[in-house]
Amino acid sequence: ETGVTQSPTHLIKTRGQQVTLRCSSQSGHNTVSWYQQALGQGPQFIFQYYREEENGRGNFPPRFSGLQFPNYSSELNVNALELDDSALYLCASSLEAGEQYFGPGTRLTVT
Amino acid sequence: GQQVMQIPQYQHVQEGEDFTTYCNSSTTLSNIQWYKQRPGGHPVFLIQLVKSGEVKKQKRLTFQFGEAKKNSSLHITATQTTDVGTYFCAGNPVITDYGGSQGNLIFGKGTKLSVKP
């Protein structure tokens, strides 16, 4: 177990809706990264937060946004959901640029 | 854009055979990390390589980082059924003049290993 938790575990949403996913990082870690993993693919980097500031962003549209809180937990928000947003969303915590500890993920299905 | 290619996509081996997966980046990397993901699970960190030409071993696993810091490999000796899963390499591209990198880990598509007992 990595100590990284994510909620909810599974989620079903309708196209056009908005969703918020949550992540609690491992104790002592100040960096949280979010990834989208489609079936059979490698995780794709969405963005990273370091000490509450965005510290890098992948090739995702602005409707993907995030937050990091003073306790280093984090949220991923996705607006105007599309069918292609169906995927496993993983968060990973780390101490700065070190090894990343992944949570169990949130399986999002958009219908 | 920056890409990390990984081959092969699938590998089926008999228990006891060796296994190798290769990773190649389109850009120079500041470091490379390897992860293993079991079916239905999440990626689990295996190792990080930082230095050019670095070789690290973990029991039956040997990891290499290329001299140009653009490629890497993972070799498993005498596979066991517990080695089953998908192995991902993930690189931190160098994007600054002084060789630093930001947070964006770029993952390969992974090599799915199955082991026949």
Interface residues (C-beta under 8 A of the other chain):
Chain A: T2 T31 S33 Y35 Q41 G42 P43 Q44 F45 Q48 Y50 N55 G56 R57 G58 N59 L90 A92 A97 G98 E99 Q100 Y101 F102 G103 P104 G105
Chain B: G1 Q6 N31 Q33 Y35 G41 H42 P43 V44 F45 Q48 F88 A90 N92 S101 Q102 G103 N104 L105 I106 F107 G108 K109 G110
